[in-house]
């Protein structure tokens, strides 16, 4: 049986408009925008799985983090 999953979280470049949908390969759910705080106190934008808590560095385009919108 095949299921069609509509992606709801889209990352979009504020500069050129390029967009991507990202989902967890393990859980097959859309990634959510988040941030982590480093030991030095600075923060880093990440994409995280709400199911397994996995995290990756958020996508970048035109040299900057892409913005996440929830549709």
SEFIZA-3560 file (N, C-alpha, C; in Angstrom, 3 decimals):
REM SEFIZA-3560
<numar><xx>0.847</xx><yy>-1.169</yy><zz>0.000</zz><atom>N</atom></numar>
<numar><xx>0.000</xx><yy>0.000</yy><zz>0.000</zz><atom>CA</atom></numar>
<numar><xx>0.896</xx><yy>1.237</yy><zz>0.000</zz><atom>C</atom></numar>
<numar><xx>0.532</xx><yy>2.240</yy><zz>-0.763</zz><atom>N</atom></numar>
<numar><xx>1.315</xx><yy>3.462</yy><zz>-0.883</zz><atom>CA</atom></numar>
<numar><xx>0.521</xx><yy>4.619</yy><zz>-0.285</zz><atom>C</atom></numar>
<numar><xx>1.191</xx><yy>5.401</yy><zz>0.524</zz><atom>N</atom></numar>
<numar><xx>0.566</xx><yy>6.576</yy><zz>1.128</zz><atom>CA</atom></numar>
<numar><xx>1.217</xx><yy>7.830</yy><zz>0.578</zz><atom>C</atom></numar>
<numar><xx>0.434</xx><yy>8.845</yy><zz>0.293</zz><atom>N</atom></numar>
<numar><xx>0.940</xx><yy>10.139</yy><zz>-0.127</zz><atom>CA</atom></numar>
<numar><xx>0.896</xx><yy>11.053</yy><zz>1.083</zz><atom>C</atom></numar>
<numar><xx>2.055</xx><yy>11.525</yy><zz>1.494</zz><atom>N</atom></numar>
<numar><xx>2.132</xx><yy>12.406</yy><zz>2.655</zz><atom>CA</atom></numar>
<numar><xx>2.390</xx><yy>13.824</yy><zz>2.171</zz><atom>C</atom></numar>
<numar><xx>1.530</xx><yy>14.746</yy><zz>2.524</zz><atom>N</atom></numar>
<numar><xx>1.687</xx><yy>16.139</yy><zz>2.142</zz><atom>CA</atom></numar>
<numar><xx>2.610</xx><yy>16.819</yy><zz>3.154</zz><atom>C</atom></numar>
<numar><xx>3.701</xx><yy>17.367</yy><zz>2.652</zz><atom>N</atom></numar>
<numar><xx>4.644</xx><yy>18.061</yy><zz>3.525</zz><atom>CA</atom></numar>
<numar><xx>4.042</xx><yy>19.400</yy><zz>3.955</zz><atom>C</atom></numar>
<numar><xx>4.165</xx><yy>19.722</yy><zz>5.229</zz><atom>N</atom></numar>
<numar><xx>3.584</xx><yy>20.958</yy><zz>5.722</zz><atom>CA</atom></numar>
<numar><xx>4.640</xx><yy>21.984</yy><zz>6.131</zz><atom>C</atom></numar>
<numar><xx>5.858</xx><yy>21.563</yy><zz>6.396</zz><atom>N</atom></numar>
<numar><xx>6.903</xx><yy>22.499</yy><zz>6.779</zz><atom>CA</atom></numar>
<numar><xx>7.799</xx><yy>22.740</yy><zz>5.578</zz><atom>C</atom></numar>
<numar><xx>7.926</xx><yy>23.984</yy><zz>5.165</zz><atom>N</atom></numar>
<numar><xx>8.736</xx><yy>24.345</yy><zz>4.018</zz><atom>CA</atom></numar>
<numar><xx>9.795</xx><yy>25.344</yy><zz>4.444</zz><atom>C</atom></numar>
<numar><xx>11.030</xx><yy>25.083</yy><zz>4.028</zz><atom>N</atom></numar>
<numar><xx>12.120</xx><yy>26.027</yy><zz>4.249</zz><atom>CA</atom></numar>
<numar><xx>12.290</xx><yy>26.844</yy><zz>2.987</zz><atom>C</atom></numar>
<numar><xx>12.322</xx><yy>28.176</yy><zz>3.127</zz><atom>N</atom></numar>
<numar><xx>12.397</xx><yy>29.061</yy><zz>1.967</zz><atom>CA</atom></numar>
<numar><xx>13.514</xx><yy>30.077</yy><zz>2.152</zz><atom>C</atom></numar>
<numar><xx>14.227</xx><yy>30.339</yy><zz>1.059</zz><atom>N</atom></numar>
<numar><xx>15.305</xx><yy>31.325</yy><zz>1.065</zz><atom>CA</atom></numar>
<numar><xx>14.695</xx><yy>32.718</yy><zz>0.945</zz><atom>C</atom></numar>
<numar><xx>15.015</xx><yy>33.594</yy><zz>1.881</zz><atom>N</atom></numar>
<numar><xx>14.486</xx><yy>34.953</yy><zz>1.871</zz><atom>CA</atom></numar>
<numar><xx>15.066</xx><yy>35.767</yy><zz>0.719</zz><atom>C</atom></numar>
<numar><xx>16.224</xx><yy>35.354</yy><zz>0.209</zz><atom>N</atom></numar>
<numar><xx>16.880</xx><yy>36.127</yy><zz>-0.841</zz><atom>CA</atom></numar>
<numar><xx>16.402</xx><yy>35.752</yy><zz>-2.245</zz><atom>C</atom></numar>
<numar><xx>16.367</xx><yy>34.454</yy><zz>-2.575</zz><atom>N</atom></numar>
<numar><xx>16.036</xx><yy>34.057</yy><zz>-3.947</zz><atom>CA</atom></numar>
<numar><xx>14.705</xx><yy>33.325</yy><zz>-4.087</zz><atom>C</atom></numar>
<numar><xx>14.086</xx><yy>32.916</yy><zz>-2.970</zz><atom>N</atom></numar>
<numar><xx>12.795</xx><yy>32.256</yy><zz>-3.026</zz><atom>CA</atom></numar>
<numar><xx>12.840</xx><yy>30.739</yy><zz>-3.180</zz><atom>C</atom></numar>
<numar><xx>14.043</xx><yy>30.161</yy><zz>-3.308</zz><atom>N</atom></numar>
<numar><xx>14.174</xx><yy>28.699</yy><zz>-3.388</zz><atom>CA</atom></numar>
<numar><xx>13.537</xx><yy>28.085</yy><zz>-2.147</zz><atom>C</atom></numar>
<numar><xx>12.840</xx><yy>26.945</yy><zz>-2.308</zz><atom>N</atom></numar>
<numar><xx>12.228</xx><yy>26.308</yy><zz>-1.144</zz><atom>CA</atom></numar>
<numar><xx>12.449</xx><yy>24.810</yy><zz>-1.194</zz><atom>C</atom></numar>
<numar><xx>12.439</xx><yy>24.193</yy><zz>-0.008</zz><atom>N</atom></numar>
<numar><xx>12.587</xx><yy>22.746</yy><zz>0.120</zz><atom>CA</atom></numar>
<numar><xx>11.647</xx><yy>22.246</yy><zz>1.207</zz><atom>C</atom></numar>
<numar><xx>11.222</xx><yy>21.001</yy><zz>1.066</zz><atom>N</atom></numar>
<numar><xx>10.479</xx><yy>20.296</yy><zz>2.112</zz><atom>CA</atom></numar>
<numar><xx>11.448</xx><yy>19.292</yy><zz>2.709</zz><atom>C</atom></numar>
<numar><xx>11.450</xx><yy>19.154</yy><zz>4.014</zz><atom>N</atom></numar>
<numar><xx>12.366</xx><yy>18.232</yy><zz>4.680</zz><atom>CA</atom></numar>
<numar><xx>11.595</xx><yy>17.321</yy><zz>5.615</zz><atom>C</atom></numar>
<numar><xx>11.929</xx><yy>16.033</yy><zz>5.558</zz><atom>N</atom></numar>
<numar><xx>11.292</xx><yy>15.080</yy><zz>6.472</zz><atom>CA</atom></numar>
<numar><xx>12.347</xx><yy>14.113</yy><zz>6.989</zz><atom>C</atom></numar>
<numar><xx>12.068</xx><yy>13.521</yy><zz>8.137</zz><atom>N</atom></numar>
<numar><xx>12.964</xx><yy>12.561</yy><zz>8.753</zz><atom>CA</atom></numar>
<numar><xx>12.931</xx><yy>11.259</yy><zz>7.951</zz><atom>C</atom></numar>
<numar><xx>14.094</xx><yy>10.775</yy><zz>7.539</zz><atom>N</atom></numar>
<numar><xx>14.160</xx><yy>9.528</yy><zz>6.803</zz><atom>CA</atom></numar>
<numar><xx>13.837</xx><yy>8.320</yy><zz>7.663</zz><atom>C</atom></numar>
<numar><xx>14.026</xx><yy>8.442</yy><zz>8.973</zz><atom>N</atom></numar>
<numar><xx>13.754</xx><yy>7.342</yy><zz>9.897</zz><atom>CA</atom></numar>
<numar><xx>12.262</xx><yy>7.254</yy><zz>10.243</zz><atom>C</atom></numar>
<numar><xx>11.658</xx><yy>8.400</yy><zz>10.530</zz><atom>N</atom></numar>
<numar><xx>10.268</xx><yy>8.432</yy><zz>11.001</zz><atom>CA</atom></numar>
<numar><xx>9.268</xx><yy>8.832</yy><zz>9.918</zz><atom>C</atom></numar>
<numar><xx>9.756</xx><yy>9.404</yy><zz>8.806</zz><atom>N</atom></numar>
<numar><xx>8.905</xx><yy>9.834</yy><zz>7.708</zz><atom>CA</atom></numar>
<numar><xx>7.908</xx><yy>10.913</yy><zz>8.124</zz><atom>C</atom></numar>
<numar><xx>8.330</xx><yy>11.826</yy><zz>9.005</zz><atom>N</atom></numar>
<numar><xx>7.497</xx><yy>12.960</yy><zz>9.410</zz><atom>CA</atom></numar>
<numar><xx>8.230</xx><yy>14.248</yy><zz>9.076</zz><atom>C</atom></numar>
<numar><xx>7.507</xx><yy>15.342</yy><zz>8.803</zz><atom>N</atom></numar>
<numar><xx>8.157</xx><yy>16.612</yy><zz>8.485</zz><atom>CA</atom></numar>
<numar><xx>9.025</xx><yy>17.109</yy><zz>9.643</zz><atom>C</atom></numar>
<numar><xx>10.186</xx><yy>17.654</yy><zz>9.303</zz><atom>N</atom></numar>
<numar><xx>11.061</xx><yy>18.242</yy><zz>10.310</zz><atom>CA</atom></numar>
<numar><xx>10.509</xx><yy>19.594</yy><zz>10.737</zz><atom>C</atom></numar>
<numar><xx>10.785</xx><yy>19.957</yy><zz>11.983</zz><atom>N</atom></numar>
<numar><xx>10.347</xx><yy>21.239</yy><zz>12.529</zz><atom>CA</atom></numar>
<numar><xx>11.549</xx><yy>22.134</yy><zz>12.743</zz><atom>C</atom></numar>
<numar><xx>11.320</xx><yy>23.418</yy><zz>12.653</zz><atom>N</atom></numar>
<numar><xx>12.375</xx><yy>24.392</yy><zz>12.892</zz><atom>CA</atom></numar>
<numar><xx>12.665</xx><yy>24.453</yy><zz>14.387</zz><atom>C</atom></numar>
<numar><xx>13.931</xx><yy>24.584</yy><zz>14.740</zz><atom>N</atom></numar>
<numar><xx>14.316</xx><yy>24.690</yy><zz>16.138</zz><atom>CA</atom></numar>
<numar><xx>15.681</xx><yy>25.314</yy><zz>16.272</zz><atom>C</atom></numar>
<numar><xx>16.195</xx><yy>25.323</yy><zz>17.469</zz><atom>N</atom></numar>
<numar><xx>17.538</xx><yy>25.839</yy><zz>17.709</zz><atom>CA</atom></numar>
<numar><xx>18.180</xx><yy>25.100</yy><zz>18.866</zz><atom>C</atom></numar>
<numar><xx>19.499</xx><yy>25.064</yy><zz>18.848</zz><atom>N</atom></numar>
<numar><xx>20.245</xx><yy>24.508</yy><zz>19.970</zz><atom>CA</atom></numar>
<numar><xx>21.188</xx><yy>25.581</yy><zz>20.476</zz><atom>C</atom></numar>
<numar><xx>21.491</xx><yy>25.523</yy><zz>21.762</zz><atom>N</atom></numar>
<numar><xx>22.420</xx><yy>26.468</yy><zz>22.365</zz><atom>CA</atom></numar>
<numar><xx>23.758</xx><yy>25.771</yy><zz>22.576</zz><atom>C</atom></numar>
<numar><xx>24.801</xx><yy>26.368</yy><zz>22.041</zz><atom>N</atom></numar>
<numar><xx>26.143</xx><yy>25.813</yy><zz>22.169</zz><atom>CA</atom></numar>
<numar><xx>26.734</xx><yy>26.143</yy><zz>23.529</zz><atom>C</atom></numar>
<numar><xx>27.834</xx><yy>25.481</yy><zz>23.881</zz><atom>N</atom></numar>
<numar><xx>28.492</xx><yy>25.708</yy><zz>25.173</zz><atom>CA</atom></numar>
<numar><xx>28.898</xx><yy>27.158</yy><zz>25.382</zz><atom>C</atom></numar>
<numar><xx>29.205</xx><yy>27.867</yy><zz>24.278</zz><atom>N</atom></numar>
<numar><xx>29.632</xx><yy>29.263</yy><zz>24.404</zz><atom>CA</atom></numar>
<numar><xx>28.453</xx><yy>30.233</yy><zz>24.492</zz><atom>C</atom></numar>
<numar><xx>27.223</xx><yy>29.705</yy><zz>24.487</zz><atom>N</atom></numar>
<numar><xx>26.035</xx><yy>30.537</yy><zz>24.630</zz><atom>CA</atom></numar>
<numar><xx>25.395</xx><yy>30.949</yy><zz>23.314</zz><atom>C</atom></numar>
<numar><xx>26.067</xx><yy>30.741</yy><zz>22.188</zz><atom>N</atom></numar>
<numar><xx>25.482</xx><yy>31.105</yy><zz>20.904</zz><atom>CA</atom></numar>
<numar><xx>24.464</xx><yy>30.039</yy><zz>20.494</zz><atom>C</atom></numar>
<numar><xx>23.550</xx><yy>30.416</yy><zz>19.612</zz><atom>N</atom></numar>
<numar><xx>22.522</xx><yy>29.489</yy><zz>19.157</zz><atom>CA</atom></numar>
<numar><xx>22.722</xx><yy>29.148</yy><zz>17.683</zz><atom>C</atom></numar>
<numar><xx>22.262</xx><yy>27.950</yy><zz>17.312</zz><atom>N</atom></numar>
<numar><xx>22.353</xx><yy>27.471</yy><zz>15.939</zz><atom>CA</atom></numar>
<numar><xx>20.971</xx><yy>26.995</yy><zz>15.521</zz><atom>C</atom></numar>
<numar><xx>20.515</xx><yy>27.433</yy><zz>14.335</zz><atom>N</atom></numar>
<numar><xx>19.230</xx><yy>26.982</yy><zz>13.811</zz><atom>CA</atom></numar>
<numar><xx>19.371</xx><yy>25.542</yy><zz>13.344</zz><atom>C</atom></numar>
<numar><xx>18.420</xx><yy>24.688</yy><zz>13.719</zz><atom>N</atom></numar>
<numar><xx>18.425</xx><yy>23.276</yy><zz>13.317</zz><atom>CA</atom></numar>
<numar><xx>17.041</xx><yy>22.878</yy><zz>12.829</zz><atom>C</atom></numar>
<numar><xx>17.002</xx><yy>21.769</yy><zz>12.123</zz><atom>N</atom></numar>
<numar><xx>15.744</xx><yy>21.119</yy><zz>11.764</zz><atom>CA</atom></numar>
<numar><xx>15.680</xx><yy>19.872</yy><zz>12.623</zz><atom>C</atom></numar>
<numar><xx>14.564</xx><yy>19.666</yy><zz>13.329</zz><atom>N</atom></numar>
<numar><xx>14.488</xx><yy>18.526</yy><zz>14.239</zz><atom>CA</atom></numar>
<numar><xx>13.239</xx><yy>17.700</yy><zz>13.984</zz><atom>C</atom></numar>
<numar><xx>13.361</xx><yy>16.410</yy><zz>14.272</zz><atom>N</atom></numar>
<numar><xx>12.245</xx><yy>15.489</yy><zz>14.122</zz><atom>CA</atom></numar>
<numar><xx>11.440</xx><yy>15.500</yy><zz>15.423</zz><atom>C</atom></numar>
<numar><xx>10.143</xx><yy>15.766</yy><zz>15.355</zz><atom>N</atom></numar>
<numar><xx>9.333</xx><yy>15.783</yy><zz>16.570</zz><atom>CA</atom></numar>
<numar><xx>9.102</xx><yy>14.384</yy><zz>17.136</zz><atom>C</atom></numar>
<numar><xx>9.389</xx><yy>13.348</yy><zz>16.355</zz><atom>N</atom></numar>
<numar><xx>9.156</xx><yy>11.985</yy><zz>16.795</zz><atom>CA</atom></numar>
<numar><xx>10.381</xx><yy>11.378</yy><zz>17.475</zz><atom>C</atom></numar>
<numar><xx>11.521</xx><yy>11.364</yy><zz>16.783</zz><atom>N</atom></numar>
<numar><xx>12.710</xx><yy>10.706</yy><zz>17.332</zz><atom>CA</atom></numar>
<numar><xx>13.717</xx><yy>11.691</yy><zz>17.929</zz><atom>C</atom></numar>
<numar><xx>13.431</xx><yy>12.985</yy><zz>17.845</zz><atom>N</atom></numar>
<numar><xx>14.299</xx><yy>14.029</yy><zz>18.391</zz><atom>CA</atom></numar>
<numar><xx>15.633</xx><yy>14.171</yy><zz>17.658</zz><atom>C</atom></numar>
<numar><xx>15.772</xx><yy>13.549</yy><zz>16.477</zz><atom>N</atom></numar>
<numar><xx>16.979</xx><yy>13.726</yy><zz>15.672</zz><atom>CA</atom></numar>
<numar><xx>17.083</xx><yy>15.166</yy><zz>15.198</zz><atom>C</atom></numar>
<numar><xx>18.308</xx><yy>15.651</yy><zz>14.981</zz><atom>N</atom></numar>
<numar><xx>18.520</xx><yy>17.037</yy><zz>14.565</zz><atom>CA</atom></numar>
<numar><xx>19.574</xx><yy>17.094</yy><zz>13.463</zz><atom>C</atom></numar>
<numar><xx>19.370</xx><yy>18.022</yy><zz>12.524</zz><atom>N</atom></numar>
<numar><xx>20.373</xx><yy>18.338</yy><zz>11.521</zz><atom>CA</atom></numar>
<numar><xx>20.482</xx><yy>19.853</yy><zz>11.421</zz><atom>C</atom></numar>
<numar><xx>21.581</xx><yy>20.322</yy><zz>10.884</zz><atom>N</atom></numar>
<numar><xx>21.723</xx><yy>21.754</yy><zz>10.619</zz><atom>CA</atom></numar>
<numar><xx>20.663</xx><yy>22.120</yy><zz>9.594</zz><atom>C</atom></numar>
<numar><xx>19.969</xx><yy>23.211</yy><zz>9.805</zz><atom>N</atom></numar>
<numar><xx>18.928</xx><yy>23.632</yy><zz>8.879</zz><atom>CA</atom></numar>
<numar><xx>19.505</xx><yy>23.897</yy><zz>7.496</zz><atom>C</atom></numar>
<numar><xx>18.673</xx><yy>23.731</yy><zz>6.457</zz><atom>N</atom></numar>
<numar><xx>19.150</xx><yy>23.988</yy><zz>5.101</zz><atom>CA</atom></numar>
<numar><xx>19.574</xx><yy>25.437</yy><zz>4.915</zz><atom>C</atom></numar>
<numar><xx>20.546</xx><yy>25.626</yy><zz>4.027</zz><atom>N</atom></numar>
<numar><xx>21.029</xx><yy>26.964</yy><zz>3.710</zz><atom>CA</atom></numar>
<numar><xx>20.923</xx><yy>27.211</yy><zz>2.217</zz><atom>C</atom></numar>
<numar><xx>20.783</xx><yy>28.482</yy><zz>1.859</zz><atom>N</atom></numar>
<numar><xx>20.760</xx><yy>28.909</yy><zz>0.470</zz><atom>CA</atom></numar>
<numar><xx>21.279</xx><yy>30.339</yy><zz>0.437</zz><atom>C</atom></numar>
<numar><xx>21.982</xx><yy>30.696</yy><zz>-0.596</zz><atom>N</atom></numar>
<numar><xx>22.538</xx><yy>32.052</yy><zz>-0.743</zz><atom>CA</atom></numar>
<numar><xx>23.369</xx><yy>32.445</yy><zz>0.479</zz><atom>C</atom></numar>
<numar><xx>24.011</xx><yy>31.463</yy><zz>1.128</zz><atom>N</atom></numar>
<numar><xx>24.897</xx><yy>31.731</yy><zz>2.251</zz><atom>CA</atom></numar>
<numar><xx>24.219</xx><yy>31.989</yy><zz>3.575</zz><atom>C</atom></numar>
<numar><xx>22.917</xx><yy>31.722</yy><zz>3.683</zz><atom>N</atom></numar>
<numar><xx>22.195</xx><yy>31.987</yy><zz>4.941</zz><atom>CA</atom></numar>
<numar><xx>21.225</xx><yy>30.842</yy><zz>5.223</zz><atom>C</atom></numar>
<numar><xx>20.852</xx><yy>30.690</yy><zz>6.502</zz><atom>N</atom></numar>
<numar><xx>19.849</xx><yy>29.694</yy><zz>6.880</zz><atom>CA</atom></numar>
<numar><xx>18.527</xx><yy>30.030</yy><zz>6.177</zz><atom>C</atom></numar>
<numar><xx>17.855</xx><yy>29.005</yy><zz>5.709</zz><atom>N</atom></numar>
<numar><xx>16.542</xx><yy>29.205</yy><zz>5.109</zz><atom>CA</atom></numar>
<numar><xx>15.512</xx><yy>29.340</yy><zz>6.216</zz><atom>C</atom></numar>
<numar><xx>14.491</xx><yy>30.156</yy><zz>5.992</zz><atom>N</atom></numar>
<numar><xx>13.425</xx><yy>30.379</yy><zz>6.962</zz><atom>CA</atom></numar>
<numar><xx>12.414</xx><yy>29.249</yy><zz>6.865</zz><atom>C</atom></numar>
<numar><xx>11.855</xx><yy>28.859</yy><zz>8.018</zz><atom>N</atom></numar>
<numar><xx>10.848</xx><yy>27.806</yy><zz>8.046</zz><atom>CA</atom></numar>
<numar><xx>9.476</xx><yy>28.422</yy><zz>8.213</zz><atom>C</atom></numar>
<numar><xx>8.536</xx><yy>27.972</yy><zz>7.369</zz><atom>N</atom></numar>
<numar><xx>7.154</xx><yy>28.378</yy><zz>7.514</zz><atom>CA</atom></numar>
<numar><xx>6.314</xx><yy>27.142</yy><zz>7.735</zz><atom>C</atom></numar>
<numar><xx>5.299</xx><yy>27.243</yy><zz>8.530</zz><atom>N</atom></numar>
<numar><xx>4.396</xx><yy>26.126</yy><zz>8.776</zz><atom>CA</atom></numar>
<numar><xx>3.090</xx><yy>26.462</yy><zz>8.090</zz><atom>C</atom></numar>
<numar><xx>2.721</xx><yy>25.630</yy><zz>7.119</zz><atom>N</atom></numar>
<numar><xx>1.505</xx><yy>25.865</yy><zz>6.344</zz><atom>CA</atom></numar>
<numar><xx>0.307</xx><yy>25.226</yy><zz>6.995</zz><atom>C</atom></numar>
//
